[in-house]
């Protein structure tokens, strides 16, 4: 039935198959790293890359209309939207979220006295990326961040009625109609951002190409924008008009403050050495800080940095090892205390897991102590976002929490009673969708910004 073949023919065939596999892997690897086909074998390279991309392209077709889903177990699936009592004082919620009603992320300004949506921004992000001048960067963002997965993380209202947004992307200032006023495309802007006492914007930035010395970062490869592994984090202060007023890589800050030993520790994650995820400006002088200082959260270093840009000094290096695991949001809550949102997420060899629940850690500069004042409250309400997350301790001791990774917000009064909650799902039993670092606006300065904005759009 089967014809016998010479053994040497079989061996030769196997050798040729192995060689073809090696060649196939080489051309695909070259394209994935450098974005270029082999010049001599370009037609073969094009076909090879096409074949290699069939599974991912097929997946994209299947997921074309599929929104960004929560990857954790659902919580309280019977609840959706706002639940509970509205607040009895002037306050607003600025909420970036995946809105399943329009199949994209939007930013909503909500009156917390009525839960009414007063305004909604819906940036046409694909159209915005098409205006990027650098072709290599434009290609990267058009491919990686679409209207379907852009998150508008930690959206920020400015004093002149603008809205600042980003998502590991260029920094955008939008008008009330979601049109671009200005765009900074020279770097990747990410995680937290805040206004300072002068109305300037402090924001986390990742430099592309690197600003850090090659001995720490490795060599930048300009041939393919997205394949450079080192995350070169820094901080920037940007004016309301989009001018860069201050710019400093974290490696420089560490080196110039005699902290090189923290950069070369063999236990470090050298691709993501710092994981800068929040920046909090100081608004009032105290015994422990000055107006113009900033606090930085470095998740992978397990440090909170108190930094003074005016003198380039690290004033306090707060070690949260053994206290926090994967911390995020920092807030100044008194003239001697800061709060830290501790995800309490432990990173194991093949997975990461929240240990029990999230925590809100209070650090007191007066006596150098940490306390876990809300332990029972967060445990009782099963608050356990594996990543991201934030909190706001109000002057009246009310507490606002965003559980980012499970798509819900919770507001507690000073007695620990749940006043209201929000679940980012369109109806009971539906899938939850992500919320992207919302803000509760209640301070005098915040209310002035909101009121001026509402007046401007009413004209």
N, C-alpha and C positions, 0 to 999 in steps of 0.2 A: 504493500500500500504506500509506504514511504520510501523514496529513493535514497540510498546511502550516498553520503558526500565524504570527500576526503577530509581527514581531521585537520589538515593545515588550512583548508578553506574556512572551517569553523573558527579556528584560532585567529586567523586574519580578520574575519568578520567581527569577532569580539574586540580585537584591538582597534579596529576602525570605529566601532561603536563607542568605545571608551574615549578615543581621541575626539570624536564628534561631540560627545558630552562635555569634554573639557573645553573645546572651542565654543560651544553654545554657552556654557557658563561664563566664559571669559568675555564674550561680546555683550551679554546681558549685564554682567557686573560693570563693565566699562561705561555702559549707558546709564546705569542706575547711579553711579558715583559721579561721573563727569558730564553726563548729559550729551555725550557724543558717540557717534557710531565709528567703528573701525574704518578708516579711510579706504583701505584697499578692498575690504570685504563689505562695503556699505550696504549693498542690496541684501546680502545674507544677514547682516546685522539687523536691518529693518524688519525682516521676516522673523528673526529670532525674538526680538523685543515684542513684536506683535503677538507671537504665540505665548510668550511669558506673561503678557498682560491680559490674556483672555479671561482667566478666573477673576481678577480684580475688576475688569470692565463689566463682566457679567454681574458681579455683585453690585456694582454701581447702578446698573440698569434695574436690578431688583429693588434697590434702596433709594431710587431717584426721588420718590415722594415720601420716603420714610424719615420722620423727624428724629432729632437727637433724643434718644431714650435714656431714662434712668437705668443704670445697670445694677442697682441694689434692689432688694425686696421692697415692694410697695408698702406704704404705711397708711393706715386708716383709709382703705380703698373706697369706703362709702362717702367720703367727704370730697368736696371740690369747691374752688373759689373761696370767697371769704365766709367765715363762720364766727359767730359771737357778736360782741358789742363794739360799736364804733367808739372812738375816743371822744372826750368832751373838751379837748383843748386843741388849738390850732396846730396841726401837724399834717405832713404829707409823706407819701411813699413814692420814691423814684425806683421803679422796678424793671430791670432788664430781665426778660424771660423768653423762653421758646413759647410762642403763641400758636397753638395747634389750629386756631380758627383761620389763620392766614398763612400757615406753614412757613413761618420764619420767626426769628427773634425780633421782638419789638421792645421799646422802652416806654413805660406808662408812668404818667404823673397822676397819683391818686390822692384824693382828699380823705384822710383817715377819720374825719368826723361823719362821713357819709358813705365811704367806700366807692365813691364815684370816680370814674376815670375822666380826668380833666383834659388830658392831652396824650397823644400817642405818636411816637416817632417810629417810622418804618423805613430804615435806610435800604436803598437798592444797592446792595453791596457789590454785586457783579458789575454794575455800571460804574460804581466808584473805583473799583480795582482797574477797570479798563483805562482810567485816566492817569494811572501811575506812569511816570516818565521813563523809568529804568525798565527796559524790556524784560530783563532776567527776573527782576523782582515782580513785575506785573504777571509774568507767566506763573511764577510760584504761587501767588495769592489766588489767581484765577483757578488754579488747579486744587489748592489745598483748602481755601476758606471761601465757601459759596454762600449765597443767600440762605441756604438751608441750614448751615452750621455756624454762621457768624453769631457771636454771643453778646456783643456790646458790653463786655464785662466791666462792672463798677462804673457805670455811666455817671457823669458828673455835670451838673448845671453850673454855668458861669454867670458872673454878675451882669453881663450884657445880654443874657437870654440864650446863649449858645449851649450846645450839649456836646461834651467830649466823650468819645467812645473809642474802643480798640478791642482786639481779641488776638493777642500774640501777632500783631499786625502793625501797619502804619497807624499813627495817631490822627484821629479825625475830629474836626469841629464842625457840627451840623447846625443849621438854622431850624426854625420851628417846623419847616416843611421837609426836613431830613435832607436838604441840599448841603453840599460840602462848602464850608466857608474857607477852611484851609486843611491841608493834609501834610503830615511829616512822614515821609517814606524812607528816611535814611537809616532807620533802625527798626527793631521789633519791640513794640510797646506792650507791656503785659501786666497782669495782676493788679495790685492796688494803685490808686491815685487819689490825691486830695488837693483842695485849695489851701494856700497858706494865708497868713494874716493880711497879705497885700493883694490877694486875688490871683496870684500865680499858681501854676499847676505843678505839683510834685508827682512824678510818675516813675515806675520801674521800667527799665529799658534793657534790651539785650542788643549788643553791638554786632552788626554785620556789615563789613568785615570786622574782625577782632580789633580791639584797642589794647588788650592785654599783651604783655611780652610773650613771645613765642615759647619761651622756656616753660611757661605755665599753661598756655592755651593750646599749644601745638600749632602747626602751620595752617593758615587760612588757605582754602582752595577756592579761588575765584571762578573756577570753571563751572561750578554747579552750586548755586546759592543755598539750596536746602540740605545739602549733605555734610555740612560742617558740624561736627558733633559737640564741640565745646560751647557751653552757654555762658557768654561773656556778659554778666550782669553789671548794671550800673544804675545810677540815679540821675534824674534830670529835673531841673526847674524850668518851666516853659511859661512865657508870658501869654496873656489873653489873645495876643495877635500871632502866636505861634513862633515867637523868637526864643531860642535856647539861651537861657540866662546863666545856667550852671549845669555842668556835666562832669561826672566823675565815675570811672569804673571802680567796682568794689575791690578788685585786686590792688589798684593804686592806693585806695584808702587803707587796706590792710598793710601793704608794704611800707607806706609812709607813717604808719603808727606802730612799726616794729612787731608785726604779727605774721611774718612770713611763715612761721612754724604751723600756722593754721591752714596755709595753702598747700603745703607739701606733705601733710599727714598721709601715710599710706592707706589709712582707713577711709579717706575721702572718696566721694563719688566725683571723679575728676571730669566727667562730662558735664555734670550739673553741680559745680563746686559749692555754690551758695544756695540756690533756689530761693532767691529774693521774692517774697510774695506779699509784702505790705510796706508802705511808707506812710508815716504819720507825722505831720508837722506840729510844732509847738506854737500855741497861740498866746500864751501868757507866761510871764516870768515866774519862777519859783526858786526856792533854795537849791533845787536840784537841776534845773534846766533854764534855758533862755529862749525868748522868742527868736525864731529863725532856725532852731535846732530841729532835727528830725529823728524819729525812731524807725528802725528797720527790722523786719523779721526775716531771719535767714534759716529756713527750715532744715537744710542739710548740714548746717554748722551747729544747729541747736543753740543759737544765740539770738538775743535781742540786742541790737546795737543802738546806743544813743550817740548820735554823730552831730558835730557842729561844723557845718559847711564854711562858715566865715573864717575859721582858723584851721580847718582840715584836721580836727581832733576827734578821736573816739573818746567821749567823756565817760561812758559806762559800757562795759562789755558784760552783759547779763547772761550767765550760763544757765540754760534751762534743761540741760541734760539731766535725766532722771526725774524731771518735773513734767516736761512736755514731749510729746511724740507727734511730729508733723504739724507744728503750730502754725496759725495764720494770724488773723486780724489783731492789731494792737490799738488800744485807745487810751488816752489820758483821762482819768476819771476823777482826779483831785490834784492838789498841788504837790502830792508826794506819792501817788499811786498810778499804776497803769494796769489795764486788763489785757489778758492774752487769751485768744480763743484757741484752746488746745484740742486738736482733733483726736488725740490719744490713739493715733493709728500706728500700729507696730508693723514694721516691714520685715517679713520673713523671706526665706530663700526663694519661694515660688509664689507668694501671695502677700497681701497686706490686709490687716484686719483691725477694726476699732476695738480697743480693749474696754469692755463694758459700755461706755458711752463717752460723748464729748464732755469737755470740762471748760469752765471759765476760771482761769488762774489770775489771782490778784497779786501783783508784786508791789511791796512797800519799800520805797527807798530809805525811809527813816531808819528801819531796823533790818533791812536786807532779808525780808522774809516773803515766802510764798504762801498763799492760802487758797483753798478750793471752796469758796463760799456758796456756790450754786450746785454742789455735787448732787444732792438729793433731788433738786428740781429737774435737772437734766436727765437724771436716771428715771424719775417717775414718768417723764414724758418721752422716754426712749429716743433721745436726740443723739444721733450717731452718724453724721455725714463722714464718709471715709476720707474725703478731701475737701478743700476749700472751707466754706462756712465763715460766719461772722456774728458778732454780737454788739449791742449798744446798751450800756448801762446809763439810764437817763438820770438827770439831776434829782428827780423825785423818787429814784430807786426802782422805777419800772424797768423792765428788761425786754429788749427786742433781740430775736435770734433768727438768722437765716440758716436753715439746714439745706445747704445748696444741693448736695448729692441726692436728696430725696424730694426735692421740689416743694418745700413748705416753709412758711414763715410762722413764727409764734410770738405773741406779745403778752407778757405777764405784768400784773400790777405789783406794787411793792410788797404785797403780802404773799406773792408767789401764785396767785390765781391767774389762770389763763383767761385773758380778756377777749382776744380774737386770734384766729389763725387763717392762713391762706394755703390752699393746696393747688398746685399748678396742674390741674387736670380739668378738661372741659365738662365732664359729667361724672356721676358716681360710677365706679368700676372701670373708668378709662385709665389708660397709662398715664403716669406722671411724666412731666417734662421739667427740664432743668431751669432753675432760677440763677441769674448770673450777677450776684453781689449787689443786692438792693441797698438803698439808703433810707433811713427815716429822717425826715427834715423837720426840725422843731426849734432850733436855735434862732435867735433874733436875726442873724445874718442869713440863715437859710430861708426864713419866711420872707425876708425882703427880696431875695432872689426870685422866689416862687411868685410873689405878688406882682413884681415888676414884669415877669414873664407873662403871667395871665393877662395883665393889662395890655401888653404889647400884641398879643394874639387876638384880643377882643376888638382891636381898632378896625 
